Amino acid sequence: MKLYILILWFITFANYSQAQSITLRILGQSNYTEYAESNVVLLSVQHHDITKIEALKDSLTANGLDNPVVKVATSKNQQITQYKFENQDLNTFDNVLVWCSALQINVYKVYFKMPEHQFKNEDDHAVLALKNANTQAKILANHLGYKIETILNIDDETTYANPIYDTIDFDSSKGQRMLRFLELLSNRDVTYDTKSNSPSKSGGYYIWVTYRLTKT
């Protein structure tokens, strides 16, 4: 689920003009873009058309391409066989699609292969998100005539950092149903899917950071 509110902050205080300390809550963010590692095409041929795949392989070899056409599955009745071809060069990939069309090989799926998810990257983005929150906090504190005394809390649950979750009672049955509904809408199950319809994928890491500010 995309976050449409990038910066949301709350200041809680009593008698603001006399308050010596206040609490500031900042949503820090780190945005990133991932790019596809390769292009993939999935092919299917009838058993009696298996020679078409051999002709495609010959075309690849004749053009100096070492990327093999790999058999990935066969139907239960042994009548249809599926193959996969993967290549990093887009021009080469386009040529393969042209050859498949000329040979009348059925192309049933084309997608971009994204890099495997690296949890180490989340740590890096968390650090950047914290730096972003600190920068915002310093600007706001200075504007209000305060300084940052300490960080009271860091909540790096990136899904629930979305402000929409602040209104949900997680302990109630209604809250649990709403939570599940929002998770389904956010497509959390495909967050780390390496198959993509786009050559790039943008995302963001978000954390809530709570500060205590004191008068300068």
Backbone as CSV, one residue per row, in Angstrom:
resi,resn,N_x,N_y,N_z,CA_x,CA_y,CA_z,C_x,C_y,C_z
1,MET,0.838,-1.184,0.000,0.000,0.000,0.000,0.874,1.234,0.000
2,LYS,0.655,2.105,-0.913,1.465,3.302,-0.968,1.069,4.241,0.164
3,LEU,2.040,4.964,0.676,1.777,5.942,1.718,1.559,7.289,1.065
4,TYR,0.343,7.802,1.202,0.035,9.064,0.567,0.395,10.248,1.468
5,ILE,0.598,9.959,2.775,1.042,11.008,3.687,2.492,10.732,4.008
6,LEU,3.390,11.547,3.500,4.807,11.282,3.659,5.346,11.822,4.971
7,ILE,4.812,12.911,5.432,5.277,13.494,6.697,4.065,13.790,7.557
8,LEU,4.025,13.211,8.722,2.930,13.467,9.642,3.510,13.619,11.019
9,TRP,3.252,14.743,11.680,3.832,14.930,12.998,2.782,15.455,13.953
10,PHE,2.972,15.097,15.225,2.064,15.498,16.284,2.862,16.144,17.411
11,ILE,2.348,17.200,17.943,2.938,17.825,19.120,1.897,17.819,20.230
12,THR,2.227,17.189,21.333,1.318,17.144,22.469,1.902,17.975,23.597
13,PHE,1.093,18.858,24.161,1.601,19.735,25.208,0.453,20.305,26.015
14,ALA,0.792,20.857,27.148,-0.166,21.558,27.993,0.391,22.948,28.231
15,ASN,-0.457,23.961,27.945,0.002,25.337,28.093,1.300,25.548,27.321
16,TYR,1.171,25.471,26.007,2.349,25.447,25.132,3.322,26.587,25.422
17,SER,2.818,27.768,25.647,3.705,28.914,25.821,4.586,28.791,27.053
18,GLN,4.137,28.012,28.072,4.944,27.827,29.279,5.654,26.484,29.328
19,ALA,5.361,25.584,28.360,5.903,24.226,28.433,7.411,24.238,28.265
20,GLN,8.094,23.519,29.139,9.547,23.403,29.035,9.959,22.214,28.182
21,SER,9.063,21.243,28.009,9.346,20.088,27.155,8.068,19.651,26.468
22,ILE,8.215,19.201,25.250,7.085,18.699,24.471,7.511,17.422,23.763
23,THR,6.523,16.686,23.250,6.781,15.446,22.523,6.493,15.665,21.047
24,LEU,7.413,15.209,20.216,7.287,15.369,18.769,7.390,14.000,18.107
25,ARG,6.464,13.694,17.220,6.452,12.410,16.535,6.607,12.638,15.028
26,ILE,7.626,12.017,14.430,7.958,12.238,13.024,7.915,10.922,12.257
27,LEU,7.421,10.987,11.020,7.451,9.828,10.128,8.644,9.989,9.195
28,GLY,9.732,9.218,9.453,10.909,9.254,8.605,10.751,8.305,7.436
29,GLN,11.390,8.635,6.325,11.221,7.816,5.135,12.517,7.665,4.363
30,SER,12.617,6.553,3.647,13.728,6.298,2.728,13.146,5.632,1.490
31,ASN,13.159,6.334,0.375,12.601,5.809,-0.869,13.692,5.160,-1.719
32,TYR,13.315,4.160,-2.503,14.297,3.467,-3.327,13.630,2.918,-4.597
33,THR,14.473,2.574,-5.556,14.002,1.977,-6.812,14.866,0.773,-7.141
34,GLU,14.227,-0.354,-7.435,14.933,-1.562,-7.842,14.715,-1.777,-9.335
35,TYR,15.756,-2.299,-10.003,15.678,-2.515,-11.442,15.797,-4.005,-11.772
36,ALA,15.137,-4.400,-12.845,15.116,-5.813,-13.240,16.517,-6.311,-13.580
37,GLU,16.780,-7.553,-13.189,18.062,-8.183,-13.509,18.062,-8.786,-14.910
38,SER,16.892,-9.238,-15.358,16.809,-9.878,-16.671,15.368,-9.885,-17.168
39,ASN,15.215,-10.290,-18.422,13.901,-10.421,-19.048,13.613,-11.912,-19.256
40,VAL,12.380,-12.305,-19.014,12.026,-13.726,-19.091,10.806,-13.912,-19.988
41,VAL,10.866,-14.932,-20.836,9.716,-15.304,-21.646,9.426,-16.784,-21.411
42,LEU,8.151,-17.103,-21.228,7.712,-18.481,-21.067,6.996,-18.916,-22.338
43,LEU,7.386,-20.071,-22.856,6.870,-20.583,-24.116,6.142,-21.900,-23.905
44,SER,5.228,-22.210,-24.787,4.566,-23.517,-24.728,4.362,-24.027,-26.147
45,VAL,4.612,-25.316,-26.330,4.426,-25.940,-27.654,3.728,-27.284,-27.493
46,GLN,2.974,-27.633,-28.508,2.365,-28.960,-28.562,3.469,-29.993,-28.802
47,HIS,3.204,-31.226,-28.384,4.200,-32.282,-28.512,4.659,-32.462,-29.965
48,HIS,3.725,-32.340,-30.899,4.082,-32.546,-32.299,4.818,-31.344,-32.902
49,ASP,4.915,-30.237,-32.138,5.618,-29.047,-32.624,6.955,-28.842,-31.915
50,ILE,7.458,-29.902,-31.287,8.685,-29.781,-30.503,9.876,-29.338,-31.361
51,THR,9.794,-29.597,-32.667,10.891,-29.205,-33.564,11.032,-27.681,-33.646
52,LYS,9.966,-26.982,-33.314,10.031,-25.519,-33.338,11.004,-25.004,-32.273
53,ILE,11.026,-25.664,-31.140,11.949,-25.278,-30.075,13.385,-25.544,-30.510
54,GLU,13.585,-26.656,-31.201,14.926,-26.961,-31.705,15.371,-25.903,-32.714
55,ALA,14.433,-25.450,-33.546,14.750,-24.407,-34.526,15.102,-23.101,-33.819
56,LEU,14.404,-22.803,-32.717,14.708,-21.603,-31.937,16.104,-21.698,-31.329
57,LYS,16.437,-22.859,-30.803,17.768,-23.065,-30.235,18.852,-22.879,-31.299
58,ASP,18.577,-23.372,-32.504,19.536,-23.208,-33.596,19.728,-21.727,-33.925
59,SER,18.634,-20.975,-33.889,18.722,-19.538,-34.169,19.558,-18.830,-33.109
60,LEU,19.382,-19.228,-31.855,20.159,-18.643,-30.765,21.648,-18.936,-30.944
61,THR,21.947,-20.178,-31.263,23.343,-20.580,-31.434,23.981,-19.860,-32.623
62,ALA,23.215,-19.731,-33.717,23.719,-19.062,-34.921,24.038,-17.594,-34.665
63,ASN,23.360,-17.023,-33.689,23.589,-15.615,-33.362,24.511,-15.441,-32.154
64,GLY,25.205,-16.524,-31.805,26.197,-16.445,-30.744,25.622,-16.289,-29.350
65,LEU,24.420,-16.756,-29.130,23.783,-16.645,-27.819,23.907,-17.960,-27.058
66,ASP,24.453,-17.861,-25.856,24.652,-19.061,-25.043,23.479,-19.341,-24.108
67,ASN,22.565,-18.360,-23.992,21.452,-18.546,-23.079,20.565,-19.688,-23.553
68,PRO,20.447,-20.741,-22.792,19.660,-21.894,-23.246,18.156,-21.676,-23.089
69,VAL,17.412,-22.382,-23.918,15.971,-22.472,-23.740,15.741,-23.662,-22.818
70,VAL,15.213,-23.412,-21.628,15.122,-24.441,-20.596,13.705,-24.998,-20.501
71,LYS,13.608,-26.308,-20.461,12.318,-26.964,-20.259,11.929,-26.830,-18.789
72,VAL,10.710,-26.338,-18.536,10.293,-26.109,-17.152,9.123,-26.982,-16.713
73,ALA,8.301,-27.438,-17.641,7.149,-28.259,-17.235,6.540,-28.964,-18.438
74,THR,5.834,-30.058,-18.143,5.094,-30.810,-19.162,3.707,-31.102,-18.612
75,SER,2.692,-30.937,-19.455,1.325,-31.180,-19.003,1.122,-32.649,-18.651
76,LYS,0.107,-32.909,-17.869,-0.167,-34.269,-17.404,-0.392,-35.246,-18.563
77,ASN,-1.009,-34.752,-19.604,-1.275,-35.639,-20.741,-0.109,-35.689,-21.729
78,GLN,1.009,-35.028,-21.346,2.232,-35.042,-22.145,2.068,-34.367,-23.510
79,GLN,1.014,-33.596,-23.689,0.756,-32.980,-24.987,1.349,-31.572,-25.116
80,ILE,1.577,-30.899,-23.996,2.104,-29.527,-24.027,3.346,-29.441,-23.146
81,THR,4.386,-28.851,-23.674,5.626,-28.662,-22.926,5.927,-27.168,-22.832
82,GLN,6.360,-26.762,-21.654,6.656,-25.345,-21.416,8.166,-25.135,-21.293
83,TYR,8.609,-23.999,-21.845,10.029,-23.658,-21.827,10.204,-22.225,-21.342
84,LYS,11.432,-21.940,-20.893,11.748,-20.585,-20.424,13.043,-20.108,-21.064
85,PHE,13.028,-18.840,-21.500,14.244,-18.213,-21.990,14.457,-16.929,-21.204
86,GLU,15.699,-16.712,-20.743,16.009,-15.537,-19.919,17.263,-14.863,-20.454
87,ASN,17.204,-13.525,-20.551,18.349,-12.784,-21.052,18.342,-11.372,-20.477
88,GLN,19.526,-10.832,-20.239,19.634,-9.497,-19.657,19.542,-8.387,-20.689
89,ASP,19.943,-8.691,-21.933,19.960,-7.667,-22.973,18.586,-7.536,-23.620
90,LEU,18.024,-6.334,-23.578,16.664,-6.130,-24.072,16.573,-6.310,-25.583
91,ASN,17.580,-5.870,-26.327,17.554,-6.030,-27.783,17.566,-7.504,-28.174
92,THR,18.419,-8.265,-27.487,18.468,-9.710,-27.740,17.130,-10.353,-27.422
93,PHE,16.559,-9.938,-26.318,15.277,-10.490,-25.886,14.195,-10.196,-26.924
94,ASP,14.195,-8.969,-27.444,13.210,-8.609,-28.471,13.387,-9.474,-29.719
95,ASN,14.638,-9.759,-30.080,14.898,-10.613,-31.247,14.340,-12.015,-31.037
96,VAL,14.481,-12.529,-29.823,13.955,-13.862,-29.512,12.444,-13.886,-29.668
97,LEU,11.782,-12.827,-29.246,10.327,-12.753,-29.393,9.943,-12.730,-30.874
98,VAL,10.742,-12.050,-31.694,10.483,-12.027,-33.140,10.650,-13.424,-33.727
99,TRP,11.703,-14.131,-33.309,11.924,-15.498,-33.799,10.795,-16.426,-33.383
100,CYS,10.328,-16.260,-32.153,9.210,-17.090,-31.678,7.968,-16.858,-32.530
101,SER,7.749,-15.593,-32.883,6.593,-15.272,-33.721,6.745,-15.903,-35.109
102,ALA,7.960,-15.827,-35.663,8.200,-16.389,-36.990,8.036,-17.906,-36.992
103,LEU,8.423,-18.537,-35.896,8.330,-19.993,-35.781,6.954,-20.445,-35.277
104,GLN,6.090,-19.475,-34.977,4.741,-19.743,-34.460,4.791,-20.528,-33.147
105,ILE,5.711,-20.107,-32.295,5.807,-20.663,-30.939,4.957,-19.805,-30.018
106,ASN,4.117,-20.431,-29.251,3.214,-19.699,-28.363,3.977,-19.060,-27.193
107,VAL,3.870,-17.750,-27.083,4.437,-17.004,-25.948,3.291,-16.734,-24.982
108,TYR,3.303,-17.410,-23.834,2.162,-17.250,-22.936,2.440,-16.348,-21.742
109,LYS,3.712,-15.949,-21.559,3.983,-14.992,-20.489,5.342,-14.349,-20.677
110,VAL,5.388,-13.035,-20.462,6.641,-12.284,-20.489,6.695,-11.449,-19.211
111,TYR,7.823,-11.483,-18.522,7.944,-10.678,-17.310,9.397,-10.283,-17.058
112,PHE,9.562,-9.343,-16.155,10.888,-8.889,-15.737,11.256,-9.573,-14.428
113,LYS,12.469,-10.048,-14.336,12.931,-10.710,-13.116,13.638,-9.691,-12.233
114,MET,13.050,-9.444,-11.065,13.617,-8.489,-10.121,14.638,-9.186,-9.220
115,PRO,15.550,-8.429,-8.618,16.539,-9.039,-7.722,15.882,-9.629,-6.483
116,GLU,16.509,-10.661,-5.929,16.016,-11.263,-4.689,16.044,-10.234,-3.566
117,HIS,15.036,-10.312,-2.706,14.972,-9.363,-1.585,16.121,-9.605,-0.613
118,GLN,16.826,-8.536,-0.269,17.929,-8.609,0.680,17.541,-7.874,1.961
119,PHE,17.455,-8.615,3.064,17.046,-7.980,4.317,18.088,-6.992,4.824
120,LYS,19.346,-7.160,4.379,20.370,-6.192,4.756,20.004,-4.810,4.227
121,ASN,19.369,-4.774,3.048,18.962,-3.496,2.480,17.955,-2.791,3.364
122,GLU,17.119,-3.565,4.065,16.148,-2.956,4.969,16.856,-2.223,6.100
123,ASP,17.959,-2.804,6.592,18.730,-2.143,7.638,19.288,-0.815,7.128
124,ASP,19.788,-0.827,5.895,20.326,0.403,5.314,19.235,1.458,5.163
125,HIS,18.065,1.037,4.695,16.960,1.982,4.524,16.439,2.480,5.870
126,ALA,16.501,1.622,6.880,16.070,2.049,8.219,16.969,3.170,8.732
127,VAL,18.279,3.045,8.500,19.223,4.085,8.916,18.919,5.387,8.183
128,LEU,18.674,5.299,6.875,18.366,6.496,6.092,17.047,7.127,6.541
129,ALA,16.048,6.279,6.867,14.767,6.795,7.333,14.931,7.517,8.674
130,LEU,15.786,6.976,9.545,16.041,7.620,10.834,16.723,8.972,10.627
131,LYS,17.690,9.021,9.712,18.361,10.291,9.410,17.358,11.315,8.871
132,ASN,16.444,10.837,8.042,15.416,11.719,7.494,14.527,12.270,8.599
133,ALA,14.151,11.396,9.551,13.322,11.839,10.681,14.083,12.849,11.539
134,ASN,15.372,12.591,11.785,16.181,13.509,12.593,16.269,14.885,11.951
135,THR,16.434,14.906,10.633,16.506,16.188,9.920,15.211,16.971,10.064
136,GLN,14.083,16.280,9.891,12.787,16.943,10.044,12.598,17.454,11.467
137,ALA,12.982,16.614,12.435,12.797,16.982,13.841,13.617,18.223,14.203
138,LYS,14.844,18.311,13.726,15.697,19.467,14.012,15.112,20.745,13.427
139,ILE,14.586,20.640,12.198,13.987,21.816,11.557,12.767,22.299,12.328
140,LEU,11.886,21.354,12.695,10.668,21.711,13.418,10.987,22.232,14.819
141,ALA,11.922,21.566,15.487,12.295,22.001,16.836,12.863,23.410,16.807
142,ASN,13.735,23.695,15.866,14.325,25.026,15.753,13.261,26.072,15.468
143,HIS,12.293,25.726,14.620,11.212,26.645,14.286,10.360,26.980,15.516
144,LEU,10.217,26.015,16.409,9.387,26.199,17.601,10.165,26.771,18.782
145,GLY,11.475,26.928,18.619,12.284,27.428,19.724,12.663,26.346,20.719
146,TYR,12.768,25.108,20.244,13.133,23.974,21.094,14.369,23.293,20.511
147,LYS,14.907,22.353,21.273,15.985,21.502,20.792,15.671,20.056,21.161
148,ILE,16.251,19.122,20.418,16.011,17.706,20.691,16.803,17.293,21.921
149,GLU,16.084,16.776,22.931,16.756,16.281,24.132,17.126,14.807,23.972
150,THR,16.154,14.013,23.490,16.405,12.582,23.326,15.349,11.962,22.419
151,ILE,15.645,10.779,21.921,14.659,9.987,21.189,13.964,9.062,22.183
152,LEU,12.663,9.151,22.259,11.899,8.346,23.206,11.545,6.970,22.656
153,ASN,11.298,6.897,21.351,10.859,5.623,20.790,11.069,5.612,19.285
154,ILE,11.403,4.426,18.759,11.498,4.217,17.314,10.637,3.015,16.964
155,ASP,9.664,3.228,16.096,8.786,2.148,15.657,9.072,1.897,14.184
156,ASP,9.782,0.792,13.905,10.171,0.527,12.519,9.297,-0.528,11.865
157,GLU,8.076,-0.724,12.355,7.123,-1.601,11.661,6.638,-0.833,10.428
158,THR,7.216,-1.147,9.290,7.003,-0.331,8.097,5.576,-0.376,7.591
159,THR,4.877,-1.467,7.807,3.501,-1.532,7.344,2.605,-0.652,8.196
160,TYR,2.733,-0.784,9.518,1.845,-0.067,10.412,2.293,1.368,10.660
161,ALA,3.395,1.789,10.029,3.801,3.187,10.122,2.834,4.088,9.367
162,ASN,2.035,3.516,8.483,1.039,4.299,7.781,0.057,4.878,8.797
163,PRO,-0.204,6.195,8.756,-1.087,6.833,9.737,-2.482,6.230,9.817
164,ILE,-2.925,5.542,8.762,-4.268,4.967,8.784,-4.421,3.951,9.914
165,TYR,-3.299,3.315,10.322,-3.356,2.296,11.365,-3.520,2.889,12.761
166,ASP,-3.305,4.219,12.900,-3.430,4.834,14.217,-4.854,4.769,14.756
167,THR,-5.832,4.639,13.866,-7.238,4.637,14.284,-7.769,3.234,14.555
168,ILE,-6.931,2.220,14.408,-7.390,0.834,14.545,-7.097,0.295,15.941
169,ASP,-8.110,-0.312,16.566,-7.937,-0.985,17.858,-7.517,-2.433,17.575
170,PHE,-6.220,-2.708,17.679,-5.700,-4.016,17.311,-6.205,-5.133,18.232
171,ASP,-6.673,-4.800,19.429,-7.105,-5.817,20.394,-8.546,-6.272,20.164
172,SER,-9.308,-5.530,19.401,-10.710,-5.883,19.181,-10.850,-6.784,17.958
173,SER,-11.937,-7.558,17.928,-12.182,-8.432,16.777,-12.429,-7.605,15.521
174,LYS,-13.102,-6.476,15.682,-13.345,-5.590,14.544,-12.028,-5.039,14.012
175,GLY,-11.128,-4.700,14.939,-9.829,-4.182,14.533,-9.018,-5.228,13.789
176,GLN,-9.100,-6.484,14.227,-8.379,-7.558,13.553,-8.907,-7.793,12.146
177,ARG,-10.237,-7.704,11.987,-10.824,-7.867,10.647,-10.398,-6.727,9.730
178,MET,-10.397,-5.515,10.274,-9.972,-4.367,9.485,-8.500,-4.480,9.112
179,LEU,-7.686,-4.965,10.044,-6.255,-5.133,9.790,-6.029,-6.128,8.661
180,ARG,-6.724,-7.247,8.692,-6.584,-8.265,7.655,-7.018,-7.714,6.300
181,PHE,-8.103,-6.942,6.300,-8.601,-6.353,5.069,-7.573,-5.403,4.457
182,LEU,-6.956,-4.566,5.289,-5.955,-3.624,4.804,-4.710,-4.338,4.303
183,GLU,-4.354,-5.458,4.963,-3.191,-6.227,4.522,-3.430,-6.840,3.141
184,LEU,-4.678,-7.297,2.911,-5.007,-7.855,1.603,-4.947,-6.782,0.527
185,LEU,-5.443,-5.583,0.868,-5.402,-4.478,-0.080,-3.974,-4.066,-0.397
186,SER,-3.093,-4.195,0.580,-1.720,-3.731,0.398,-0.854,-4.735,-0.362
187,ASN,-1.411,-5.922,-0.681,-0.667,-6.948,-1.430,0.632,-7.326,-0.736
188,ARG,0.599,-7.495,0.581,1.820,-7.825,1.309,2.417,-9.160,0.865
189,ASP,1.555,-10.058,0.336,2.051,-11.372,-0.078,2.985,-11.293,-1.283
190,VAL,2.909,-10.196,-2.064,3.733,-10.093,-3.259,4.836,-9.056,-3.102
191,THR,5.075,-8.603,-1.879,6.095,-7.587,-1.646,7.444,-8.030,-2.175
192,TYR,7.778,-9.321,-1.970,9.093,-9.821,-2.349,9.040,-10.718,-3.583
193,ASP,8.000,-10.575,-4.399,7.890,-11.370,-5.614,8.922,-10.883,-6.621
194,THR,9.679,-11.816,-7.208,10.716,-11.430,-8.165,10.169,-11.276,-9.582
195,LYS,8.925,-11.643,-9.805,8.323,-11.480,-11.125,7.577,-10.151,-11.172
196,SER,7.858,-9.363,-12.211,7.250,-8.041,-12.303,6.847,-7.741,-13.733
197,ASN,5.770,-6.972,-13.886,5.335,-6.525,-15.202,6.050,-5.251,-15.625
198,SER,6.842,-4.700,-14.716,7.558,-3.459,-14.982,9.058,-3.674,-14.816
199,PRO,9.892,-2.970,-15.590,11.344,-3.134,-15.461,11.940,-2.509,-14.207
200,SER,11.136,-1.786,-13.463,11.613,-1.193,-12.215,10.500,-1.208,-11.184
201,LYS,10.883,-1.145,-9.932,9.906,-1.182,-8.848,10.339,-0.203,-7.760
202,SER,9.455,0.709,-7.419,9.759,1.707,-6.391,9.127,1.309,-5.068
203,GLY,9.781,1.676,-4.002,9.266,1.367,-2.674,9.778,2.362,-1.662
204,GLY,9.390,2.149,-0.429,9.819,3.054,0.635,9.876,2.336,1.966
205,TYR,10.778,2.792,2.814,10.883,2.269,4.180,10.516,3.425,5.101
206,TYR,9.613,3.169,6.043,9.080,4.229,6.900,9.187,3.830,8.366
207,ILE,9.537,4.792,9.201,9.573,4.554,10.647,9.000,5.764,11.381
208,TRP,8.331,5.479,12.482,7.895,6.546,13.389,8.995,6.765,14.423
209,VAL,9.334,8.007,14.638,10.327,8.343,15.662,9.719,9.394,16.595
210,THR,9.759,9.120,17.897,9.213,10.042,18.887,10.348,10.707,19.653
211,TYR,10.298,12.027,19.719,11.355,12.818,20.369,10.796,13.574,21.575
212,ARG,11.668,13.872,22.531,11.348,14.832,23.588,12.161,16.075,23.301
213,LEU,11.466,17.213,23.223,12.104,18.491,22.952,12.093,19.353,24.209
214,THR,13.132,20.139,24.393,13.189,21.073,25.517,13.446,22.473,24.994
215,LYS,13.054,23.459,25.776,13.238,24.866,25.410,14.714,25.193,25.257
216,THR,15.027,25.981,24.243,16.409,26.412,24.062,16.733,27.588,24.972
